[in-house]
């Protein structure tokens, strides 16, 4: 099964300030703030929703096609992704902008001051999925994840025109989308991905009830953090899969992306939705226990161990053959 993943590709620059922001703010000068903070730590991380999901799929043995827009500074990131099984030949390189960037400083109380630079991501609307199909072949599924809103809409329309199944994952961009846009992104999706909050927001933004949304999609996959995953299909009883427990949560960033990678990889193998959700939860647990969105490592042995601890004999043996093929 060939999966195309469209969406954001970004880098994170994370700094720590050993003091407290609040101690540097003057109540009678908040209209004229001019501050700088001497950070004592800097971490560079690869990120972006589409890149995170594609990385996870590649690590699980698939060869996903990544589609998004980046700057000329993307080359080292491209090499990293290629080394982990991602086809990056359909990534558009901007002539004028740098790759999207998240710059964040965190103080000792975990307060944050951050800026997101959209950069080359705004040019994703120039990408034609028809060209991707002509180069890489017709995919079995296109995942449309958070990106420039016009790009998300264009990719959705192209999938409909070409008759290619697509999955909708609007997540962070729901706040920017208008009612007609939300409905257009959802209508006809083979799968809809949200977290619990986004599920409620999607209904509010679209003006649709939960039942009405379900009539427009194949299935609705909602993550509930520690509460696990709920998969709904119109006219059937929802399927619930509990999360895999983690002894110590190190970093929650990118956990939802990791779940999607595990879930989609398992569906590409043709296993049941329950098995797919269980694998998604196991990959998510791996990310929770590590720092960064793409610094984790997966192996068949580690995933089978997590599945055994999380679900015992209740996890499907149909996953075993696929996972044993992983290094």
C-alpha positions as CSV (number, residue, x, y, z in Angstrom):
1,X,0.0,0.0,0.0
2,X,1.4,3.4,-1.0
3,X,0.6,6.4,1.2
4,X,1.1,10.0,0.4
5,X,1.3,12.3,3.4
6,X,0.7,16.0,2.7
7,X,1.1,18.8,5.3
8,X,3.6,20.8,7.3
9,X,7.3,20.3,7.4
10,X,9.1,22.4,10.0
11,X,12.0,22.7,12.4
12,X,11.8,23.5,16.1
13,X,14.4,25.7,17.9
14,X,13.8,25.2,21.7
15,X,15.6,27.2,24.3
16,X,15.5,27.3,28.1
17,X,15.7,30.4,30.3
18,X,16.8,29.5,33.9
19,X,14.8,32.4,35.4
20,X,11.1,33.5,35.4
21,X,9.6,35.6,32.7
22,X,7.1,37.1,35.2
23,X,10.0,38.6,37.2
24,X,11.1,40.5,34.1
25,X,7.8,42.0,33.3
26,X,6.8,45.5,34.7
27,X,3.1,45.9,35.2
28,X,3.1,49.6,34.2
29,X,5.3,49.0,31.0
30,X,3.4,46.1,29.4
31,X,2.5,48.3,26.4
32,X,6.2,48.9,25.6
33,X,8.0,45.5,26.2
34,X,11.6,45.3,25.1
35,X,13.2,42.2,26.6
36,X,15.8,39.6,25.8
37,X,16.5,36.4,27.7
38,X,19.9,34.7,28.0
39,X,19.1,31.1,27.3
40,X,21.4,28.4,28.7
41,X,20.3,25.6,26.4
42,X,19.3,25.2,22.8
43,X,17.8,22.1,21.1
44,X,17.2,21.7,17.4
45,X,14.4,19.3,16.5
46,X,12.9,18.1,13.2
47,X,9.2,18.5,13.1
48,X,6.1,19.3,11.1
49,X,3.0,17.1,11.2
50,X,3.4,15.6,7.8
51,X,7.1,15.0,8.3
52,X,6.6,13.4,11.7
53,X,3.9,11.0,10.3
54,X,6.0,10.1,7.2
55,X,9.0,9.5,9.4
56,X,7.0,7.0,11.5
57,X,5.7,5.2,8.5
58,X,9.2,4.9,7.0
59,X,10.5,3.6,10.3
60,X,7.8,0.9,10.2
61,X,8.9,-0.3,6.9
62,X,6.7,1.6,4.5
63,X,7.9,4.1,1.9
64,X,5.6,7.0,2.2
65,X,5.7,10.0,-0.2
66,X,6.0,13.3,1.6
67,X,4.3,16.3,0.1
68,X,4.9,19.8,1.4
69,X,6.8,23.1,0.8
70,X,10.2,23.9,2.3
71,X,13.1,26.3,2.0
72,X,16.6,25.9,0.6
73,X,17.7,25.0,4.1
74,X,15.9,21.7,3.9
75,X,18.8,19.6,2.5
76,X,20.1,18.1,5.9
77,X,16.5,17.3,6.9
78,X,15.8,15.7,3.5
79,X,18.8,13.4,4.0
80,X,17.5,12.4,7.4
81,X,14.1,11.5,6.1
82,X,15.4,9.6,3.1
83,X,17.6,7.6,5.5
84,X,14.4,6.6,7.3
85,X,12.5,5.4,4.3
86,X,10.7,8.6,3.2
87,X,10.3,9.6,-0.4
88,X,11.0,13.3,-0.4
89,X,11.2,13.9,-4.2
90,X,7.7,15.6,-4.2
91,X,8.7,18.2,-1.6
92,X,8.6,21.7,-3.1
93,X,11.5,23.9,-2.5
94,X,10.8,27.7,-2.2
95,X,13.1,30.1,-4.0
96,X,12.5,32.9,-1.4
97,X,11.4,31.5,2.0
98,X,13.0,29.3,4.6
99,X,11.4,26.1,6.0
100,X,8.7,26.8,8.5
101,X,10.1,27.3,12.0
102,X,9.0,27.2,15.6
103,X,11.2,29.2,18.0
104,X,10.3,28.8,21.7
105,X,11.9,29.8,25.0
106,X,10.7,28.1,28.2
107,X,11.3,29.5,31.7
108,X,11.8,27.6,34.9
109,X,8.0,27.6,35.6
110,X,7.3,26.0,32.1
111,X,5.9,29.3,30.8
112,X,6.7,29.8,27.1
113,X,7.3,32.6,24.7
114,X,7.2,31.4,21.1
115,X,6.9,32.4,17.5
116,X,5.9,30.3,14.5
117,X,7.3,31.3,11.2
118,X,5.1,30.0,8.4
119,X,7.8,30.5,5.8
120,X,7.7,28.2,2.8
121,X,4.6,26.4,4.0
122,X,2.4,29.1,2.5
123,X,3.6,28.0,-1.0
124,X,2.2,24.5,-0.5
125,X,-0.9,25.7,-2.3
126,X,1.2,25.7,-5.5
127,X,1.7,21.9,-5.3
128,X,-0.5,19.8,-7.7
129,X,-1.1,16.3,-6.5
130,X,-1.6,15.2,-10.1
131,X,2.1,15.8,-10.6
132,X,2.9,13.7,-7.6
133,X,0.8,10.9,-8.9
134,X,2.5,11.2,-12.3
135,X,5.9,10.9,-10.7
136,X,5.3,8.4,-7.9
137,X,2.3,6.4,-9.1
138,X,-1.2,6.3,-8.0
139,X,-1.4,6.1,-4.2
140,X,-3.8,3.9,-2.2
141,X,-4.4,6.8,0.3
142,X,-3.6,10.4,0.7
143,X,-3.4,11.8,4.2
144,X,-4.2,15.5,4.3
145,X,-2.8,16.9,7.5
146,X,-2.4,20.5,8.7
147,X,-0.8,22.7,6.1
148,X,-1.5,26.0,4.4
149,X,-5.4,25.9,4.3
150,X,-5.5,26.5,0.5
151,X,-3.2,23.6,0.0
152,X,-5.4,21.3,2.1
153,X,-8.4,22.3,0.1
154,X,-6.6,21.9,-3.2
155,X,-5.3,18.4,-2.3
156,X,-8.8,17.4,-1.2
157,X,-10.3,18.5,-4.5
158,X,-7.7,16.7,-6.5
159,X,-8.3,13.5,-4.6
160,X,-11.9,13.7,-5.4
161,X,-11.2,14.5,-9.1
162,X,-8.8,11.6,-9.4
163,X,-10.9,9.2,-7.4
164,X,-8.1,8.6,-4.8
165,X,-9.1,7.7,-1.2
166,X,-8.1,10.4,1.3
167,X,-8.0,10.8,5.0
168,X,-8.7,14.1,6.7
169,X,-6.6,15.3,9.6
170,X,-7.3,19.1,10.0
171,X,-6.2,19.3,13.6
172,X,-4.4,22.6,14.4
173,X,-5.8,24.3,11.3
174,X,-9.4,24.0,12.4
175,X,-9.2,27.3,14.2
176,X,-8.4,29.0,10.8
177,X,-11.0,27.3,8.7
178,X,-14.4,28.6,7.9
179,X,-17.6,26.4,8.0
180,X,-17.6,25.6,4.2
181,X,-13.9,24.7,4.3
182,X,-14.3,22.3,7.2
183,X,-17.2,20.6,5.5
184,X,-15.2,20.3,2.2
185,X,-12.2,18.8,3.9
186,X,-14.4,16.2,5.7
187,X,-16.8,15.2,3.0
188,X,-16.0,11.8,1.5
189,X,-12.9,11.2,3.7
190,X,-12.3,7.5,4.2
191,X,-11.0,8.4,7.7
192,X,-11.2,11.4,9.8
193,X,-8.5,12.0,12.5
194,X,-9.0,14.3,15.5
195,X,-8.2,14.4,19.2
196,X,-11.0,14.8,21.8
197,X,-10.9,18.6,21.8
198,X,-10.7,18.9,18.0
199,X,-13.7,16.6,17.6
200,X,-15.9,19.0,19.5
201,X,-14.3,22.0,17.7
202,X,-14.9,20.3,14.3
203,X,-18.6,19.9,15.1
204,X,-18.8,23.5,16.2
205,X,-16.9,24.9,13.2
206,X,-18.7,22.7,10.6
207,X,-22.2,23.2,12.2
208,X,-22.7,19.4,12.0
209,X,-23.7,17.0,14.7
210,X,-21.5,14.0,15.4
211,X,-24.0,11.8,13.6
212,X,-24.0,14.1,10.5
213,X,-20.2,14.0,10.4
214,X,-20.2,10.2,10.6
215,X,-22.5,10.0,7.6
216,X,-19.9,12.0,5.6
217,X,-16.8,9.9,6.4
218,X,-15.8,6.2,6.4
219,X,-14.7,6.2,10.0
220,X,-13.8,8.8,12.7
221,X,-10.7,8.1,14.7
222,X,-10.5,10.2,17.9
223,X,-7.6,10.0,20.3
224,X,-8.3,10.7,24.0
225,X,-4.7,10.9,25.4
226,X,-4.5,8.6,28.4
227,X,-8.0,7.5,27.7
228,X,-7.0,5.7,24.5
229,X,-8.7,5.8,21.1
230,X,-12.3,5.7,19.9
231,X,-13.2,4.6,16.4
232,X,-16.7,5.4,15.2
233,X,-18.5,4.3,12.0
234,X,-22.1,5.3,11.2
235,X,-24.6,2.8,12.4
236,X,-22.3,0.7,14.5
237,X,-21.1,0.5,18.1
238,X,-17.9,2.6,18.6
239,X,-14.7,0.6,19.1
240,X,-12.6,1.7,22.1
241,X,-8.9,0.8,22.6
242,X,-7.2,1.8,25.8
243,X,-3.7,3.5,25.7
244,X,-0.4,1.7,26.4
245,X,0.8,2.9,29.8
246,X,4.1,4.7,30.0
247,X,6.2,4.7,33.3
248,X,7.5,8.2,32.7
249,X,6.2,10.7,30.2
250,X,9.3,12.5,28.9
251,X,7.9,14.6,26.1
252,X,4.3,14.6,24.7
253,X,5.2,16.5,21.5
254,X,4.3,14.5,18.4
255,X,2.4,11.8,20.1
256,X,-0.6,12.2,17.9
257,X,1.5,12.1,14.8
258,X,3.1,8.8,16.0
259,X,-0.3,7.3,16.6
260,X,-1.3,8.1,13.1
261,X,1.8,6.6,11.7
262,X,1.3,3.3,13.6
263,X,-2.4,3.2,12.8
264,X,-1.9,3.9,9.0
265,X,1.0,1.4,8.8
266,X,-1.2,-1.3,10.3
267,X,-4.1,-0.6,8.0
268,X,-1.6,-0.7,5.1
269,X,-0.8,-4.3,6.2
270,X,-4.5,-5.1,6.0
271,X,-5.1,-5.8,9.7
272,X,-8.3,-5.0,11.7
273,X,-9.0,-1.5,13.0
274,X,-8.5,-2.8,16.6
275,X,-5.1,-4.0,15.8
276,X,-4.3,-0.8,13.9
277,X,-5.3,1.3,17.0
278,X,-3.3,-0.9,19.3
279,X,-0.1,-0.5,17.1
280,X,-0.8,3.3,17.0
281,X,-1.0,3.4,20.8
282,X,2.3,1.4,21.1
283,X,4.1,3.8,18.7
284,X,2.7,6.7,20.6
285,X,3.9,5.3,23.9
286,X,7.4,5.0,22.4
287,X,7.4,8.7,21.5
288,X,6.0,9.7,25.0
289,X,9.0,8.0,26.6
290,X,11.6,9.9,24.4
291,X,12.6,13.5,23.7
292,X,11.6,14.9,20.3
293,X,9.2,13.9,17.5
294,X,11.7,12.0,15.4
295,X,14.4,10.9,17.8
296,X,12.7,7.6,18.8
297,X,13.6,4.2,17.6
298,X,11.3,1.4,16.7
299,X,11.9,-2.3,16.5
300,X,9.7,-5.3,16.2
301,X,10.9,-6.6,19.5
302,X,10.1,-3.4,21.4
303,X,6.7,-2.9,19.8
304,X,5.7,-6.5,20.5
305,X,6.8,-6.1,24.1
306,X,4.7,-2.9,24.4
307,X,1.7,-4.6,22.8
308,X,2.1,-7.6,25.2
309,X,2.3,-5.3,28.3
310,X,-0.6,-3.1,27.1
311,X,-3.0,-5.7,25.8
312,X,-1.7,-9.1,26.8
313,X,-3.2,-11.9,24.7
314,X,-5.8,-9.4,23.5
315,X,-3.6,-7.9,20.9
316,X,-4.0,-9.5,17.5
317,X,-1.5,-12.0,16.4
318,X,-1.9,-10.6,12.8
319,X,0.5,-7.8,13.9
320,X,3.2,-10.3,14.9
321,X,4.3,-11.4,11.4
322,X,4.7,-7.8,10.2
323,X,6.5,-6.5,13.3
324,X,9.0,-9.4,13.3
325,X,10.2,-8.2,9.9
326,X,11.4,-4.9,11.5
327,X,15.0,-4.7,12.5
